[in-house]
Amino acid sequence: MILKKIIWTNHAKEKMKEYQISEARIRRILKAPARIEKGIVEGTVAAMQKTGKKRTQELWVMYQDSP
C-alpha cells in the first residue's frame, strides 16, 4: 500500500486514545502488515501486525482505500 493522506474519523481517534496507540504505530501497520484480509465492512481492507514478545497480541487496522 502506498501511504496517502490519512483522514482520521472521530471514532478512530477515540479508539487510539483508549488503547494508547500512536498514529505512527497505525502507519507502520499499514506500511508493513503481517497479514491482510478483506474487511468486515464492504469496500474495506484489514491489516494486522503482532505485538509483544512473551504475550503476543494482534493489532488490526481496517481502512478504506480511495482512488
N, C-alpha and C positions, 0 to 999 in steps of 0.2 A: 504494500500500500504506500503510495506517495503521500506524505503528510501535507495536507492542505490546511487552510484556516479552519480551526475547530470552533463551532458555535455551541457553547455550553447551555444546556437547559437549566432552569432553576432547580429541577429535581436532581439533575446530575451534580450540581454544585452542593446541594444539601447532603447528598449521599457521600460525596468526597469529604465533607466536613465530619459527618457522622462516623465514617470508617477511617478517618485520618489518612486519606490517600491524596498525594500531591498530583498536580497537573502533569508534572514531569514523569511520574510513575505511569499515568494513563498513556502518555505519549510513547513511553518505552514499550508498553504492551502492544500498542498499535503498530509500532515500528518493527518489533521482533516477537511476534506471538509464538508460543509453543504449539498452539493448536488453533485452527479457525473452523468455525461451523456456521451454518445458516442460523440466523437469529430467530427468536420465537415470534417476533413481530414481522409481518410481511415487509419485504424490502430492506431488512437489516442483516448485519453480519455480526457474529460474536467472536471475539478473540480472547485467548487465555494464556496466562503465564503462571507458573507455580512460584510460591514464595516460601521462605523459611528453610531451615536445614533439618532439624530434628522432627518438627511437626509441620509437615508441608500442607499448604492450603493452595487453592486455586483462586486467582483474581480474574474475573471475567469482565470484559468491556463490550457492550453492544453499541454499534454505531450504524448510521445510515450514510452510505457513500453517495454523494450527489455529483452529477457531472460538472 
